[in-house]
Amino acid sequence: MNQQVPQPLPYAGIRVVEFSHMVMGPTCGMVLADLGAEVIKVEAVGHGQRGDSTRNLLGSGAGFFPLFNRNKKSLALDLQTPEGRQAVLRLIATADIVTENFKAGTMKRLGLDYPSLKALNPRLIYVSHKGFLPGPYEHRTALDEVVQMMGGLAYMTGRPGDPLRAGASVNDIMGGMFGAIGAMAALAARESTGLGQEVQSALFENNVFLVAQHMMQFAVTGKPAAPMPARISAWGVYDIFKVREDEQIFLAVVSDTGWRIFCTAFDFGDLLADPRFATNNDRVVARDTLLPILRERLAAFTAAELASRFEKHGLPFAPITRPQDLFDDPHLLATGGLAPMCLPDGRDTSTVLLPLTLDGERPGVRLSPPRLGEHNAEILRSLGYSEDEIQTLGVQS
C-alpha cells in the first residue's frame, strides 16, 4: 500500500523579512508563515529597545505575541548602528517579501523604505501596514478602536447613543490578512513581470470594508442601518434567550419551514395555527408579541435541553461561550483546530490554527513563538558572518 507523501506548503521557499509589532503586521507574517514561508522577524535591540514590545504586554495584549508570532524566527539587531543596518540589508538581498507596520517615516530614516530597497532588490515585494491609505488622513495615528469609531463599526455594534468597539482586534487582524493577500497577488504578478511591487493595507479602509454592507443597505433602501442591538431583524425568531439556571442561549428560526419544525418539535401547535405568525415577515412584524410568549415557554428548559432539541431538528442555535472555554471545545479538539505550542517562557499551551484546510490538513505549528534573538546565529551564519562577527552583532537567546 502506497503512503501519501505530504505535500509541501504553498509558500515553502519564500523568505519574508518582517519589521513589525503589535497585531496588524505580525498577522500578515503569521499567515505567510503558516502557509510555509520562512519568516524572519527583525527585532530592534539597544538604545533602550528590547525587541517587539508586545512580548511584555499585560491585560488584553498578553496574547498578542504568542498568537501572531508562531512559525517565525527572531533576529535581534541594533538597527541604529551601521553594522546592524548592513546585516539587515544583506538579509533583505535574499528576501522575497519585506513587511512593516511602523509609523510613517520610520523605515525611511533607517534606509529601509521601499524606494531604497527596490534599488537593492528589484524583485522584492514590500508590504506596508498603515492606519490609512495615502490621503487626507494618512498623517493621523490610528488604532483599531480609532477606526472602529470613525468607520461606523462601533456605531453598529453598540446600542443607540452608546458606540462600542468589537470585542477583538478585527481591523488589525483583517488588515494583516489583506496585507498577506496583497503579498500573494504580488508574488503571482512577479511570475510574469519578474519584478516586485509595493503593497499597502490600512486599518481605516479595512473597517470601511467591514461596514460596506450597511452602506449598501442605505444605497438600496434609502434608510440608514440601525445599530445591531436596535435593528429590525430580518427574521422573526433570532435572539438570545434566558433559560433555566440563569443560562443563556441564542436561538434562531429563519424560514417558514423552520417555523413549522420548531413548533412541532416543542408542541407549539397553537402558535403554528396563529395567523399572526404565519410567515416570516408576519413574525418579524409581530416580534413584540411573539418573543415574550417564546421567552416564557422556553424558560422552563435548560440551555443543554434546548441545544439538544434544536440540533436534533437541524435548527440554528449557539451556546454563549467564553473565549477560554474554547480550549476544551469538542469540535476544535476533534478536527485539529488547536495545536500544541510552547510559549517563549517555556510553558506549553495550545494555539488556534488558520481557519482553513489544504488538501484536508490544517497548516500547523512548525516553530513556537521565538525567544528574542533565538535565531541570530543561524541566520547570520547563513549570510556569511563569522562566529566572532555574530557575537558582536546582537542578542543570542
Beta strands, then each sheet from edge to edge (+ up, - down):
strand 1: 15-19
strand 2: 38-46
strand 3: 49-50
strand 4: 72-77
strand 5: 97-100
strand 6: 125-130
strand 7: 198-202
strand 8: 237-242
strand 9: 248-253
strand 10: 317-319
strand 11: 338-342
strand 12: 348-352
sheet 1: 3+ 2- 1- 5- 6- 7-
sheet 2: 3+ 2- 4-
sheet 3: 8+ 9- 10+
sheet 4: 11+ 12-
end
